């Protein structure tokens, strides 16, 4: 009876507008938060290198081929790039100045040997536990990070010899070794694969091992920095690309495509997220204003009920429950609509080659719970203030 007295005979146009705005805002809020997180996670776990990381080198021209221009980096150039606001870090990629070969050393795997070059990068660029990326003279093995291209070459060799190909996990169990040499001096060192990368074309080793090899087996050639590793800020990959073009730097096309795609899609969802927050905030304000208007129009009825002996808490509870039910229904409809959008967008991203995690994110649901609690608290305070002022 009280519900009919207080709520049934009210003009609900303003309420309907607020409900539509809140529904759209909540739907896009969940969607944008979820996909923004998933886009930023794209590529993580598949590569041992950290996210938004590329390796660059100077573009080779006719003049550099004739020795008229240099293709190596100076430390001054590295510091200039590091000073850019859209760059998180820049570090040199150190290459071996000694001869090294890589070979299988396992009875279960056919003999395979190849002369290679190895590199080391700053450990801050690696998504790997520091205790797994150390080496000292006398250790059982050297931990290495293998380029996937090398594993593909190894599997091609295995297939040609009628041997089953190996997976990532199986490759980590195969015994390998390095042969370090300088003239007639040789040293054999056991090697263990601890991860893979699509970004680097060489085998990565810890810095301590590189220093050991360059100290004891150096061929005397000057060690130049021909590559640097760059880590960029989120959603600013376009600025990195401009810098590369301006300075005549090259990187793998695949790295630029993934970085550019993540930056564009991430920026898009950031814009949608901003609009969604504003929409939810404004629609929440409209709902609160409607609550205030409703209480103003029902001031006479509220005073009458109080004089008849109704407790203020009970009337506050009526207004409070009425509005949190409305917002709860809006939130549930928004979540349901998000599920539909998610299925559609997952298929769109998959068709476009962006294979993101299809699991749900707790942060997106948490944002709705936070918005619901904030609205509930505001509704209670407004209802309490209105009833007390009417008494």
N, C-alpha and C positions, 0 to 999 in steps of 0.2 A: 504493500500500500504506500509506504514511504517512497519507494522507487517511482511509482506512478505520479505521486505528488510533486516530487522534486525534479524528475528527469523526462517524463513522457511528453509534456506539452511545451517543449523548448524548440526553438529554431536551430536546426542542426546543420545549416549550410557551412558555417565556419568550422564546425567539428568535422564535416566530411572533407573539406579542403585540407585540414590538418592531418587527417588520417591518410589521405592520398600522398601528401608530401612526406609523411613519416614512413609510409610503406616503401615508396621509391628510394628514399634516403637510406633506410636500413638495408634494403636489397642490394643497392650498389655499394654500401659500406662493407658488408660481408664479402661481396664479390671482389672488390678492389683489394681489401686486406689479404684475402686468401691468395689471389693470383700474384699480388706483389711479392708475397713471401715465396711462393713457388717459383716465380721467375728469377728471383735473386738466388734461390737454391739450385737453379739449373746448372748442371755440369759439376756440382760439388759431389764428391764421393766417387766420381768416375775418373778423376785425374788427381794425382798426388800434389799437383801445384795448387796454390790458393786461387780464389776466384778473381776475375778481372785482371788477369796477369798475361802479358804477352812478352815475347822476345823479339827484339828488333836489331837490325844491322843497317849499315849505310848502303844506299843504292849504288850498284856498280855501274859506272859509265865508261865511255871510251877513254876519257882522260885518266880515270883510275886504273884502267887496264894497262895504260902506257906508263903508269907510275907518276903521273903529274898531280894527282890528288890522292889523299889518304882515305882509307876505308875503316880506320880504327878510331876509337873514341879516346879523348883525353879526359882526365878527371874533372877538368874545368867544364867540359861539355856536359858531363854527367850531373854535376852540381847545378848547372843552369836548368836542366830538365827537372831535377828534383824540386826546384824552387817554384815550379808551376802549381797553382792552387788546385788544379784538378788531378794532380799526380800524388799518389800516396807514398811511393818510394821508387827509387831507381838504383840498381846495383849492377856492377860489371859481372859478366859471365866469364869465368876463368877457364882457359883451355890448357891441356897438357902440353908441355914442351919436351916430352920424352916419348919413345916408341912403346906402344902397348898393344897387345893382341888379346882377344877374348875367345875362349873355347869351352866346350863342354868337358866335364870331368866326372861323368856318371856312367856306370856300367849299363844302365837301362836305356840310355840315350846314345844314338850314333855320334861318332866324333864329328865335331863341327868347329872350325876355327876361322877367325877373321881379324885382320888388322883394323883397329878402330881409333877414334879419338874420343876422349872423355872430357867432361866439363864439371864444374861445380858452381853452385849459386848460393846466394845468401839463404841460410836456413829459415829466415822469416817469410820467404816466399813459398815454403813447403808446408803442405797440410799434413804434417807428420810429427809424431812424438819425438822430442829432442833425444831421448835415450836410445831411440832406434836409429839415430843418424850420427853416430860417433864411430871413430876408428882410432886405434893406437897400434903401434908396432907390436906384434906378438898376439893380436886378436885372432880368433878363429877364422873370421871372414871379413870382407869389406862389404858393407851394405850398399846396394846400388839401386837406382831408379831406372827402369828400362823404358825406352821409347816403344810405343806400340808398333811402329813401323818395323822395328827390329824383330819383334815377336812374330809379326806377319812373315818376315823373311825367313825366320827360323822354322815356322810352320810349313812354309813352302818347301824348304829343304827336307823336312820330315816327310811330307807327302810324297815328294819325288823319290824317297828311299823306301816307300811303302810302310812308313811308320805312322801310327795315329798321331794326329795333331794334338797340341797341348793347350789347355786353358790357362787363364791367369793364375789360378790357384795352384795348378800342377807345375807351372813354370817356376813358381816360388820355391818348389821342393827340389828342383833339379840342381845338381852341383855344377858350378862353373868355376873358372879360374882366369885370372889375368896373368899375362907374361910381360913383365917389365924388362926392358933391355936398353943397353947403350953399348953398341959395338958387340963385343963378345960377352959382356957382363949381363947376366939374366937373373931374374927372381920371379918365382911363382907365388901367387897370392890367391887364396880361396875367395870366392865371391858368392854373395846371396842376393837374389832379387827381393826387394821389400815393397815394391810398388811400380806403377806404370804411369806414363804421361803421354798425352797427345800433343803437348805444346813444344817439347824439346826433341830435337832430332838426334841427340847424342846420349850416351849413357852418363848419368849423373852420379858423382861420388862425393863423399864428405870432403870438406876443405882440408882436413888434416892429412888425408891420403894424397890429395893433389899436391900439397906442399912437400910431402915425403918423396913422391915420384919426381917432382921438379927439382928437388934438392939433390937426390942421389943418382938420377938417370937422365938429367937434362942433356939435350943434344946441342946446347949452346945457342940456340936461336933466341932472338929477342921476343919476349912474351908481350903480345899486343892485345888490347881489348877490342875485339871485333864485333862483340855482341853485348847488349845490355838487356836486363830484365826490368820491365816497367809494370807497376801495379797502379791501376787507375781508380779514381773514386766512382762510386755507384752512379749510374745514370748520366755520366759525363764522358762517355766514350767518343762522342762526336768531336769533343775538344781534343782528345788524344789523337784522333785521326787527322784533324787539321794540323796538329803539331808534327806528326809524322810526314805529311805531305810538304809542310813548310821546310823541314830540315832534311828532306830527301832520304827518309828512312823507310825500310821495308820490313814487313812481317808476313807470317803465313796468312793467306786469304781466309782460311777457315777460322783463325783466331779473330780477325776483324769482323767477319760475318756474325759470329756468335756474340762478340762484344757489342756490335752495333744493334743487333736484334734485342739483346737484353736491355740495352740502354733505351731504345725506342719504346718497347713494350712496358718497361718499368716506369718510364716517364708518363706514359699514357695512363697507367693505373694510379700513379701518384696524383694526376690531375683529377681522375674520377674519385679518388679517395678524398681529396680536398672538397670537391663539390658535394660528396655524400655527407661529410661531417657538417658542412654548412646547412644542407637540407634537413638533416636530423635535428640539428640545433634549432633552426627556425621553426620547424614543425612542432618541436617540443614546446617552444615559446608560445606558439599559437594555441596548443592544447592547454597550457597553463593559463593563458589569457581567457580561453573559453571557460575554464574552471572558475576563474575569478568572476567572469560575466554571469555564469550560472548561479554562483552564490549571491551576487548582487541582486539578480532578478528574483531569487528565492529568499531574500532577507526577511520578508514578512512571514513566510512559511516557517523559516528557521526559528524566528523569535517566538512564533506561536507554539512550535514543538517544544521549545525550551520551557515555556510557561506551563505547558501541559505535563512537564516532568521528565521529558527525555533528557538523558545525559548528553553533554556536549561531545564526549568521546564516541558515542554511538553515531551521532550525525557526522562527525569528522570521518569516522570509519566508513560510512555510506559513500561519501564523496570520494574518499581515497580508493576504496575497492572499485568503484565505478570506472575511475580513470586508469588504474593499473590494469584492469581487465581489458580496456580498450587498447592500451599500449602493448599488453601481452599478446592479444590477438594479432595486432599489426606485426609484432616481432616474429611470431610463428609463421604468418603469411610470407614475411620477408625471407625467412630461412628456407621455407618450402620453395619459393621462387628462385632462391640462390642455388638450390640443388639442381633445378632445371637448367639455369644458366651454366652451372659447372659442367654438366654433361655435354652441353652444346660447345662450350669453349674448350673443354678437354679434347674433343674431337677436332675442333678447328686447329688447335696448337699441334696436335699429333699429325694432322694432314700437312701442316706447314713445316714439319721437321723439328718442332720444339717439344721434345718428349719430357715434360715436367712430371713431377710426382702427382699422382691423382688422389692421394689421401687427403683427408680433411685437416685443416689447420685449427688448432685450439685457440690461436690468437683471434681469428675472425669471430668465433662464437663468444670468446671472452669480451670482445668489443661490444657485442649486443647485450651481454649480461651487465657490463658496466653502464651502458646507456640506459638500460631498464632500471637499474638501481638508482641512477642519478635522477631519472624522471620520477621514480616512486618517492624518493626523498623530497624532491621539489613539490610534488603533488600534496604530500602529507603536510609540509610546512605551510603551503598556501591555504589548504583546507582548514588547518588548525587556526591560522591567523584570521581567516574569514569568519569562522564560527565564534571565536572568542570576541571579535569585534561586534558581532551581532547580538551577543548575550548581554 
